[in-house]
Amino acid sequence: MSNVLLEEKAQISVELIIVLAAVVAVVLVLVSQLQATSSQGAQKLEKTAGDVFKKIDDI
């Protein structure tokens, strides 16, 4: 009887590890996407700020 319980606990642990690994993989993908997006946003913001300062200088 105790072997059955140990096997069930082992099965749950393996499934939990698989689920956690999948969650970590998804989080890593999301973080890398957010980093790429923020980098692009920073570049656009820098360009826009430069354009605004040029227009101010023209005034």
C-alpha positions in Angstrom: 0.0 0.0 0.0 2.8 2.4 0.8 4.4 1.8 -2.6 1.3 2.9 -4.3 1.3 6.1 -2.3 4.9 6.8 -3.1 4.3 6.1 -6.8 1.4 8.6 -6.8 3.5 11.2 -5.0 6.3 10.7 -7.5 3.9 11.0 -10.4 2.5 14.3 -8.9 6.0 15.6 -8.4 7.0 14.8 -12.0 3.8 16.5 -13.3 4.4 19.5 -11.1 8.0 19.8 -12.4 6.8 19.7 -16.0 4.1 22.4 -15.3 6.7 24.6 -13.6 9.1 24.2 -16.4 6.4 25.2 -18.9 5.5 28.3 -16.8 9.2 29.3 -16.6 9.5 28.9 -20.4 6.5 31.1 -21.0 7.8 33.7 -18.5 11.2 33.8 -20.3 9.5 34.3 -23.7 7.4 37.1 -22.3 10.3 38.8 -20.7 12.4 38.7 -23.8 9.4 40.1 -25.8 9.0 42.9 -23.3 12.7 43.8 -23.5 12.6 44.0 -27.2 9.4 46.1 -27.1 10.9 48.5 -24.5 14.1 48.9 -26.6 12.1 49.8 -29.7 9.9 52.2 -27.6 13.0 53.9 -26.2 14.4 54.4 -29.7 11.2 55.9 -31.0 10.9 58.2 -27.9 14.5 59.4 -28.4 13.8 60.2 -32.1 10.6 62.0 -31.2 12.3 64.0 -28.5 15.0 64.9 -30.9 12.5 66.1 -33.5 10.7 68.2 -30.8 13.9 69.9 -29.8 14.8 70.6 -33.4 11.4 72.3 -33.9 11.9 74.3 -30.6 15.3 75.4 -31.9 13.7 76.6 -35.2 11.3 78.8 -33.2 
